[in-house]
């Protein structure tokens, strides 16, 4: 019922209505679902992923999806880069296409120097803020740099975590 309808009743009438609804619903017998419906529910529950899986459970589940590759956060190894305060976790390296994907963490005050792109570079801010010139990128902000373009210096005053995809030439120090 909407508030407008409820306003039509006096408080004692609403109490009587509540009591009548409770009395009526108490008389309704429990109904067992048909066996097929019950089995479908149990089947769905059986294939649901665990709420807090262990790394071993994650690996076991991943093996069943043979066409896919996984990198679990429990296995994450962040490596220091040639830039102070910048670490990276390489997610994927495609040596044929000469591209990579990585999560890059920048400590407050760290900087990425200007650089040239010999392929498309993409950047998605996951946490913190990344500053390019006078543009302040925040979580969810995305930018890309076309092949042949030049990136201005990037820096952060509060720290940042970004997802980068780009040409492997960017990995060279």
C-alpha positions as CSV (number, residue, x, y, z in Angstrom):
1,X,0.0,0.0,0.0
2,X,1.2,3.5,-0.7
3,X,1.3,6.2,2.0
4,X,-1.7,8.0,0.4
5,X,-3.9,4.9,1.0
6,X,-2.6,4.4,4.5
7,X,-3.4,8.0,5.4
8,X,-7.1,7.1,4.8
9,X,-7.2,4.8,7.8
10,X,-7.2,5.7,11.5
11,X,-4.3,4.1,13.5
12,X,-6.7,1.6,15.2
13,X,-8.0,0.5,11.8
14,X,-4.5,-0.2,10.6
15,X,-3.8,-2.3,13.7
16,X,-7.0,-4.3,13.0
17,X,-5.9,-4.7,9.4
18,X,-2.4,-6.0,10.5
19,X,-4.0,-8.5,12.9
20,X,-6.4,-9.7,10.1
21,X,-3.5,-10.2,7.7
22,X,-1.5,-12.1,10.3
23,X,-4.4,-14.3,11.1
24,X,-5.1,-15.1,7.4
25,X,-1.4,-15.9,6.6
26,X,-1.1,-18.1,9.7
27,X,-3.8,-20.4,8.2
28,X,-1.9,-20.9,4.9
29,X,-0.2,-24.3,4.9
30,X,3.4,-24.7,3.8
31,X,3.7,-26.0,0.3
32,X,6.5,-28.3,-0.8
33,X,7.9,-27.3,-4.2
34,X,7.6,-29.8,-7.0
35,X,10.6,-32.2,-7.1
36,X,11.9,-30.8,-10.4
37,X,11.8,-27.2,-9.1
38,X,13.6,-28.2,-5.9
39,X,16.3,-30.1,-7.9
40,X,16.9,-27.2,-10.2
41,X,17.5,-25.0,-7.2
42,X,19.9,-27.5,-5.7
43,X,21.7,-27.8,-9.0
44,X,22.2,-24.1,-9.3
45,X,23.5,-23.9,-5.7
46,X,25.9,-26.8,-6.4
47,X,27.6,-24.9,-9.3
48,X,27.7,-21.5,-7.5
49,X,31.2,-20.5,-6.7
50,X,32.2,-20.4,-3.0
51,X,31.8,-17.1,-1.3
52,X,35.4,-17.0,0.0
53,X,37.4,-19.5,-2.1
54,X,40.9,-20.4,-1.3
55,X,43.7,-20.0,-3.8
56,X,43.7,-23.8,-4.3
57,X,39.9,-23.8,-5.0
58,X,40.4,-21.0,-7.5
59,X,43.2,-22.9,-9.3
60,X,41.0,-26.1,-9.4
61,X,38.1,-24.1,-10.9
62,X,40.3,-22.4,-13.4
63,X,41.7,-25.7,-14.7
64,X,38.2,-26.6,-15.8
65,X,38.1,-23.6,-18.0
66,X,41.0,-24.7,-20.2
67,X,40.6,-21.9,-22.9
68,X,41.1,-19.2,-20.2
69,X,44.1,-18.1,-18.3
70,X,44.0,-16.6,-14.8
71,X,46.2,-14.5,-12.6
72,X,45.0,-14.5,-9.0
73,X,45.7,-11.7,-6.6
74,X,47.1,-14.1,-4.0
75,X,49.8,-14.9,-6.5
76,X,50.5,-11.3,-7.3
77,X,54.1,-10.3,-7.5
78,X,54.7,-6.6,-7.9
79,X,58.1,-5.8,-9.3
80,X,60.0,-2.5,-8.8
81,X,60.5,-0.6,-11.9
82,X,63.3,1.8,-13.0
83,X,61.1,4.7,-11.7
84,X,61.2,5.4,-8.0
85,X,58.0,4.6,-6.2
86,X,56.5,2.7,-9.2
87,X,55.8,-1.1,-9.0
88,X,54.1,-3.3,-11.6
89,X,52.4,-6.6,-11.7
90,X,52.6,-8.1,-15.2
91,X,49.3,-9.7,-16.0
92,X,49.9,-10.8,-19.6
93,X,52.7,-10.6,-22.1
94,X,51.9,-11.4,-25.7
95,X,55.3,-11.7,-27.4
96,X,53.8,-12.3,-30.8
97,X,51.7,-9.1,-30.8
98,X,54.4,-7.3,-28.7
99,X,51.8,-6.1,-26.1
100,X,51.4,-6.4,-22.4
101,X,48.8,-5.8,-19.7
102,X,49.9,-4.8,-16.1
103,X,48.6,-3.3,-12.9
104,X,50.9,-0.4,-12.0
105,X,51.1,1.1,-8.5
106,X,52.4,4.6,-8.0
107,X,53.3,5.8,-4.5
108,X,52.4,9.4,-3.6
109,X,54.9,11.8,-5.3
110,X,56.1,9.3,-7.9
111,X,56.4,10.2,-11.6
112,X,56.4,8.5,-15.0
113,X,58.6,10.5,-17.4
114,X,57.5,11.7,-20.8
115,X,57.7,8.9,-23.4
116,X,56.9,8.0,-27.0
117,X,54.4,5.4,-28.1
118,X,55.2,2.9,-30.8
119,X,51.8,1.3,-30.4
120,X,48.4,2.1,-28.7
121,X,48.7,2.5,-24.9
122,X,45.6,2.4,-22.7
123,X,45.3,3.4,-19.0
124,X,42.4,2.9,-16.6
125,X,42.6,4.4,-13.1
126,X,41.5,1.9,-10.5
127,X,42.4,3.8,-7.3
128,X,43.9,7.2,-6.4
129,X,44.6,9.9,-8.8
130,X,46.9,10.2,-11.8
131,X,47.8,13.7,-13.2
132,X,48.8,14.3,-16.8
133,X,49.5,18.0,-17.4
134,X,46.5,19.8,-15.9
135,X,44.2,16.7,-16.2
136,X,43.5,14.9,-12.9
137,X,42.3,11.3,-13.6
138,X,40.3,9.5,-10.8
139,X,39.0,6.0,-10.4
140,X,37.1,4.9,-13.5
141,X,38.8,7.5,-15.8
142,X,40.3,6.1,-18.9
143,X,42.8,7.5,-21.5
144,X,44.6,6.1,-24.5
145,X,47.5,7.3,-26.5
146,X,47.6,6.5,-30.2
147,X,50.6,4.9,-31.9
148,X,53.2,7.6,-32.7
149,X,52.0,10.0,-29.9
150,X,54.0,11.4,-27.0
151,X,52.9,11.2,-23.4
152,X,53.5,14.1,-21.1
153,X,55.0,13.4,-17.6
154,X,52.5,11.7,-15.4
155,X,52.5,11.9,-11.6
156,X,50.5,11.5,-8.5
157,X,50.3,13.4,-5.2
158,X,48.1,10.8,-3.4
159,X,49.2,7.6,-5.0
160,X,47.4,5.6,-7.8
161,X,46.8,2.1,-9.1
162,X,46.2,1.8,-12.8
163,X,45.6,-0.9,-15.4
164,X,47.9,-0.4,-18.4
165,X,47.8,-2.1,-21.7
166,X,50.4,-1.2,-24.3
167,X,53.4,-2.1,-26.5
168,X,56.2,-4.1,-24.9
169,X,58.6,-1.3,-25.7
170,X,57.2,0.6,-22.7
171,X,58.6,-2.2,-20.5
172,X,62.2,-1.3,-21.4
173,X,63.9,1.0,-18.9
